Amino acid sequence: MATVIQFKRSATQNAAPSVSDLSLGELAVNTYHGRLYTEKNDGSAAIVEVGSNPATLSVNDAIAFPTSDGTNGQLLGTNGSGVLGFVDAASSSLSTFIYSVSASTQTVFSGSDDNSATLSYTVGLEGVYLNGVKLVSGDDYVTTSSTVITLQANAVSGDSLQIVAQTAVSNLVQGFYTTSALTATTSDQVLSSNGVANKAIKYVVMASHATLGIHAAEVLLINDGSNAYFVQYGDAISNASLMSFSSDISGGNMRLLVTPVNTNTTIKTFQIRLT
């Protein structure tokens, strides 16, 4: 008769063993989730999870994945300090319009193309191609409006005109971008935390308040591995100052800290990082 070998186990949702529950190398199973646990010791005993449905997931004890899904269309991004999260994807600003010439001659192109897309572009940011050959603005065509392309010479039946149109300037906030809704005026709240490998970071910071206006500033933050230093400049204030800054190094990270003047202040940043 076959012998059934069973590990320590629990059928309780989200139950996980502690170090005291397992010996080094011993296994335990949560049968509710199908999660497998073991004890490791790299100088310090800890429980690690192995399985196809983990409660948390990290890579090389350095990169931590989020435990909940983002919203439709979001992408996985990093905060530069080993934590991944979902961020909004930059919307594409490029569109391609194709017009097949059926008339004996044609110079004006606008409205619906072969795919029923309506021509629209930002003047000066378009690319126009006739039968695959790039045309030169002003010499080969003119941009009479943001919805019309007019050739200087006739296209003829059988030609194909392709317009690669940039409909909007790329959205810069899809880079190192943060937004924080700060409900309290507690001093030195962490606005940004980055590894000290980032030796210099330039911030554009904007604070907004529902009734007290807008305050925007630029901040240049650096570190020498032991201390962090910053300079604030270029302040633009609609009513009164909404924030002040400080900096430090904590836990191996260079941090920009903020003290809101008022409760319920939203602060957004965009960063340019140098290593």
N, C-alpha and C positions, 0 to 999 in steps of 0.2 A: 504494500500500500504506500502511495506517495506521501512524503512528509511535507507539510506546509510550513514554509519559513516566513515569518512576519516580522516587520520592523516595528519599532515604537510608532504609535499612530494616534491621530485624533480626527474625529469627524466634525469638529466644531469650526464654523466659518471663521477664517482669519487667524485661527490658533497657530502659534509657532512655538517651538521648543526654546528654552533658555540654555545658557551654557551649563547650568547645573543639571539639566535634564539628560544631557548626552555626554558620553565619553569621547575622547579624541578619535575621529574617524567613524564613529557610530552614526547610523542613519535613522531618520524619523520621517513619517509621511503624514501629510494632512490629506485625508481621503475626500474631504469636501471639495477641495480645489485640485487635488492631484499634484500637490507640491511636495518636493523632496528636500530635506534639510540634512546638513552634516555639520560637525564641529571642526573648525580649523584652528591652527595656532602658529602664528608667525612671530611669536614672542608675546602675543596677547591672544587669549582664547576668544573666539567669536563664532556665532552661528551664521552659516551662509546657506543660501537657498539655491537649489538646482532643480530646474523643471521647465515645462513648456508654458506654464501659466504663472509666472512669478508675480509676487506682490509688488516688488520693486526690481529694477534692473540697472546694473552699473557695469561699466567696462573698465577693467584693470584698476578697480577701486578709485577711479578718477572721474569718469563720465557718468553722470546720473541721468537716466531717462525719465520723462514725466510719467505719472501713473494714471493720467486721464487724457482723453482725446481733446484735440482742439476743435475749432469750428470749421465748417466746410471751406476749403480753399486755402487754409493756413499751412505753413511749412514749419519744419523743425529747425530751430535756431539755437545758438549758444549765447550765454552771457559772458563768455571768455574766462570763466572760472570753474568750468567743469559741470555746469548745470544746463541741461537742455530743456527747451520749452517751445511752445507753438507760437509763431509770429505770423502776422499778416503777410501774404505774398504780394510782391509788387505787381500791379496790374500792367499787362502788356500795353505799350503805347504805340506799337507798330501795326499798321494794317496794309494789306496789299490789294490793290484794285487792278483788274484786268479788263481792257476794252478791246474787243475784236472789231476791226473796221469792216463794215459790210457795204457802206456807200462808196461811190467811185472816188470821192475825196472827202476828207474830214480834218478839221483843225481844232475844233473845240470839243473837249471831253469834260463831262460833268454828270451828276445824277447817278443812276443805277448802272453798275458794271455788269459783266457777264454772269456774276453770281448774285445779282440783285442787291449788292452792297452799295450804299450811297457815298460818293466821294466826299471826304472831309480830311483836311490836313493842316498842319502848322506851316505857314509860308516861310520858306528858307530852310526847312527841315525835311523837304520831300526829295525823293529820287525818282526820275522819270526815265523809262527805257522804251525805245522803239525797236521792236524785233530783237530784243536782247542787247541793244547798243545804248549805253547811257548818254542821255542828252544833257546839254549845258544850259542852265537857267540864264535867260536873257538872250543867249545866242540862238538856241534851238527851240525854246519855249518861254512863255511868260506866265506868271502866276497872277492872273487878273483878280482872283479872290481866293479864299480858303476852300472853295468848293468847285473851282474851275481851273483846268489846265488848257492853255491855248498854244498850239504849235505854231512856229514861225513859217513852216512849210507844210504842204498837205501830206497827210498820211493817205494811203490809197487802199482800195479793197484788198483784203487778205492780210493787211498789216495787223500787228498786235501791239497795243500800248499798255505798259505796266507802270503803275505808280505805287511806289513804296512810301507810305505816308506816316509820319510821326504826328499823332493826334494831340499829344501833350508832352511836356517836358517830364523826364523821368522823376519819380517821386523819391527824394533823397532820404526820407525817413525810414526806408526799408533797409537801412544798414544797421549800425550799432545804435539802436533807438530804444529808449525807455520811457514809460509813463507811470507816474506814481500819484495816487490820490491820497494826500496826507490830511487826516482828519484832526490831528492835534498839532499844537505849537511846540512839541517836545524838541529840545535842542539836539543838534548833531544826528539827525536821522539819515540813514544810509541812502544816498541817492544813486551811487554807482560803486561797484566793487570789481576790481580788475587785478589780475595777476601782476606782480611787480615786473614781469618780463615786458609789460607795456610801460616803457620808460617815460613816455610823454603822451598825454591825451588832451585834445582840444575839444571843449564842449560848447555847444550852443544850448542854453538853458532857457526855458520859458515857464514862468509861473502864471497861472490864471486863477481868478476868483470870481464867483458869480456876480458879486456886487462891487468889488473893489478894484477891478481892472486887470491889466496885464503888466508883467515885469519880465523883460528879456535881458540876458547878459551872455557874454562869452567868458569862459574860464579856461585857463591853461594850467594843467596839473602835471607835475613831474615827480620822480622819486629817484633816490640814489641807493636804493636797497634797504636803507635803514629809516629814512624819513621821507615824508611827502611834502611838497611845496606847491603853492598855487598863486596865481594872480587873476583878479577879476577885472574885466574892462568892458567897454562898449555897452553900458547899461542903458536900456530904453524903458521908461516907466510912464504908464498912462495916468496914474493917480498918485500912488505912494509905493515905496519899496515893499515887496512881498516876501523877500527871502534874503538870507545871508549864508555864507559858506564857510567850511573849514575842511581840513584834510588830515589823513593819518595813514599809517600802515598797520594793518591788523590781520593776523592769521595768514600772512604771506600775500595779502592783497593791498594794493593802493586804493584808498577809498576817498570819494568826494562826498562830503556830508553837508546837509542843508538844515537850516532852522527856518521854518515858515513863520512869518509874522502873524498870520491869521489861521484859524482853523479852516478845514475844508478847502485846502488849496491844492490844485492839480499842477504837477510839475512834470514837464517833458524835456528830454535831452536828446541831442544827436551828437555822436562822438566821432572824431577822427583819431585813430590810434597809431602810435609809432613805437616800435620795439627797439 
